[in-house]
Amino acid sequence: MRYLTDRKRATGLGSGRAGTHHHWQMMVSSAALVVLVPLFVITFGIGLGGSFEEVQAYYARPFPALITALTLIVGVFHLTHEAQAAVEDYMHGAAQKLTLIGLQALAYVLITTGLFALARMAL
């Protein structure tokens, strides 16, 4: 008969690395998105339906441009961290590493493209 302590049974189960850090990143970005998404919907709705010149003039103002940029950045980082957790859970080896690299590259391309489009519209 084997007598195992709880600690001995749990050895090798689960991660002891960055779970708390990831959890706090997700909590902070979620709280930021709770504020940013309604503001983005309101600012986007106000600019919706105008001519190109009216929309361009609207996004040349700092508040709509700032809300749009912050929503884009925080939203893409939140999505990236969530996808990264799924990849780490279900993929292993070289495929996991390549997928994580591709995921980060895609996130930076999305942010760069969105900010470039916003800057072109605002300037």
BAVO-323530 format. One record per residue (C-alpha): residue number from 1; residue in three letters; chain; x, y, z. Coordinates in steps of 0.2 Angstrom, whole numbers. Layout:
<atoms>
{atom NUM; ALA; A; {X; Y; Z}}
...
</atoms>
This chain:
<atoms>
{atom 1; MET; A; {0; 0; 0}}
{atom 2; ARG; A; {7; 17; -5}}
{atom 3; TYR; A; {5; 32; 6}}
{atom 4; LEU; A; {7; 48; -5}}
{atom 5; THR; A; {5; 65; 1}}
{atom 6; ASP; A; {-5; 78; -9}}
{atom 7; ARG; A; {11; 87; -15}}
{atom 8; LYS; A; {18; 70; -21}}
{atom 9; ARG; A; {2; 67; -31}}
{atom 10; ALA; A; {2; 84; -39}}
{atom 11; THR; A; {21; 84; -44}}
{atom 12; GLY; A; {22; 86; -63}}
{atom 13; LEU; A; {4; 92; -65}}
{atom 14; GLY; A; {1; 109; -71}}
{atom 15; SER; A; {12; 124; -74}}
{atom 16; GLY; A; {22; 133; -61}}
{atom 17; ARG; A; {28; 147; -73}}
{atom 18; ALA; A; {18; 161; -79}}
{atom 19; GLY; A; {0; 157; -75}}
{atom 20; THR; A; {-3; 171; -63}}
{atom 21; HIS; A; {5; 184; -74}}
{atom 22; HIS; A; {-5; 178; -89}}
{atom 23; HIS; A; {-21; 179; -78}}
{atom 24; TRP; A; {-17; 197; -73}}
{atom 25; GLN; A; {-14; 202; -91}}
{atom 26; MET; A; {-31; 195; -96}}
{atom 27; MET; A; {-40; 203; -81}}
{atom 28; VAL; A; {-32; 221; -85}}
{atom 29; SER; A; {-35; 220; -104}}
{atom 30; SER; A; {-53; 214; -100}}
{atom 31; ALA; A; {-56; 228; -89}}
{atom 32; ALA; A; {-49; 240; -101}}
{atom 33; LEU; A; {-60; 233; -115}}
{atom 34; VAL; A; {-75; 235; -104}}
{atom 35; VAL; A; {-73; 253; -105}}
{atom 36; LEU; A; {-65; 255; -122}}
{atom 37; VAL; A; {-78; 244; -133}}
{atom 38; PRO; A; {-93; 255; -128}}
{atom 39; LEU; A; {-83; 271; -131}}
{atom 40; PHE; A; {-78; 264; -148}}
{atom 41; VAL; A; {-95; 259; -153}}
{atom 42; ILE; A; {-102; 276; -149}}
{atom 43; THR; A; {-88; 285; -158}}
{atom 44; PHE; A; {-89; 274; -173}}
{atom 45; GLY; A; {-108; 276; -173}}
{atom 46; ILE; A; {-106; 295; -173}}
{atom 47; GLY; A; {-95; 295; -188}}
{atom 48; LEU; A; {-105; 282; -197}}
{atom 49; GLY; A; {-115; 287; -212}}
{atom 50; GLY; A; {-105; 303; -217}}
{atom 51; SER; A; {-96; 307; -233}}
{atom 52; PHE; A; {-78; 303; -234}}
{atom 53; GLU; A; {-72; 320; -230}}
{atom 54; GLU; A; {-84; 321; -215}}
{atom 55; VAL; A; {-77; 304; -208}}
{atom 56; GLN; A; {-59; 310; -211}}
{atom 57; ALA; A; {-62; 326; -202}}
{atom 58; TYR; A; {-71; 317; -188}}
{atom 59; TYR; A; {-56; 305; -186}}
{atom 60; ALA; A; {-44; 320; -187}}
{atom 61; ARG; A; {-50; 325; -170}}
{atom 62; PRO; A; {-40; 317; -155}}
{atom 63; PHE; A; {-53; 309; -145}}
{atom 64; PRO; A; {-61; 297; -159}}
{atom 65; ALA; A; {-43; 293; -165}}
{atom 66; LEU; A; {-37; 289; -148}}
{atom 67; ILE; A; {-51; 278; -143}}
{atom 68; THR; A; {-50; 269; -160}}
{atom 69; ALA; A; {-31; 266; -158}}
{atom 70; LEU; A; {-32; 260; -140}}
{atom 71; THR; A; {-47; 248; -144}}
{atom 72; LEU; A; {-37; 241; -158}}
{atom 73; ILE; A; {-21; 239; -148}}
{atom 74; VAL; A; {-29; 232; -132}}
{atom 75; GLY; A; {-41; 221; -142}}
{atom 76; VAL; A; {-28; 213; -153}}
{atom 77; PHE; A; {-16; 210; -138}}
{atom 78; HIS; A; {-31; 202; -128}}
{atom 79; LEU; A; {-35; 191; -143}}
{atom 80; THR; A; {-17; 186; -145}}
{atom 81; HIS; A; {-14; 181; -127}}
{atom 82; GLU; A; {-30; 171; -127}}
{atom 83; ALA; A; {-25; 162; -143}}
{atom 84; GLN; A; {-8; 159; -136}}
{atom 85; ALA; A; {-15; 150; -121}}
{atom 86; ALA; A; {-25; 139; -133}}
{atom 87; VAL; A; {-10; 135; -143}}
{atom 88; GLU; A; {1; 131; -128}}
{atom 89; ASP; A; {-13; 119; -122}}
{atom 90; TYR; A; {-16; 110; -138}}
{atom 91; MET; A; {0; 110; -148}}
{atom 92; HIS; A; {17; 104; -144}}
{atom 93; GLY; A; {35; 104; -151}}
{atom 94; ALA; A; {40; 113; -167}}
{atom 95; ALA; A; {22; 116; -173}}
{atom 96; GLN; A; {19; 125; -156}}
{atom 97; LYS; A; {34; 136; -158}}
{atom 98; LEU; A; {30; 141; -176}}
{atom 99; THR; A; {12; 144; -172}}
{atom 100; LEU; A; {17; 156; -158}}
{atom 101; ILE; A; {29; 165; -169}}
{atom 102; GLY; A; {16; 167; -183}}
{atom 103; LEU; A; {3; 172; -170}}
{atom 104; GLN; A; {14; 186; -163}}
{atom 105; ALA; A; {19; 191; -181}}
{atom 106; LEU; A; {0; 192; -186}}
{atom 107; ALA; A; {-4; 202; -171}}
{atom 108; TYR; A; {9; 215; -174}}
{atom 109; VAL; A; {4; 216; -193}}
{atom 110; LEU; A; {-14; 219; -188}}
{atom 111; ILE; A; {-9; 233; -176}}
{atom 112; THR; A; {3; 241; -188}}
{atom 113; THR; A; {-9; 240; -202}}
{atom 114; GLY; A; {-24; 247; -191}}
{atom 115; LEU; A; {-13; 261; -184}}
{atom 116; PHE; A; {-7; 266; -201}}
{atom 117; ALA; A; {-24; 266; -209}}
{atom 118; LEU; A; {-30; 277; -194}}
{atom 119; ALA; A; {-15; 289; -196}}
{atom 120; ARG; A; {-18; 290; -215}}
{atom 121; MET; A; {-36; 295; -211}}
{atom 122; ALA; A; {-33; 307; -197}}
{atom 123; LEU; A; {-19; 316; -206}}
</atoms>
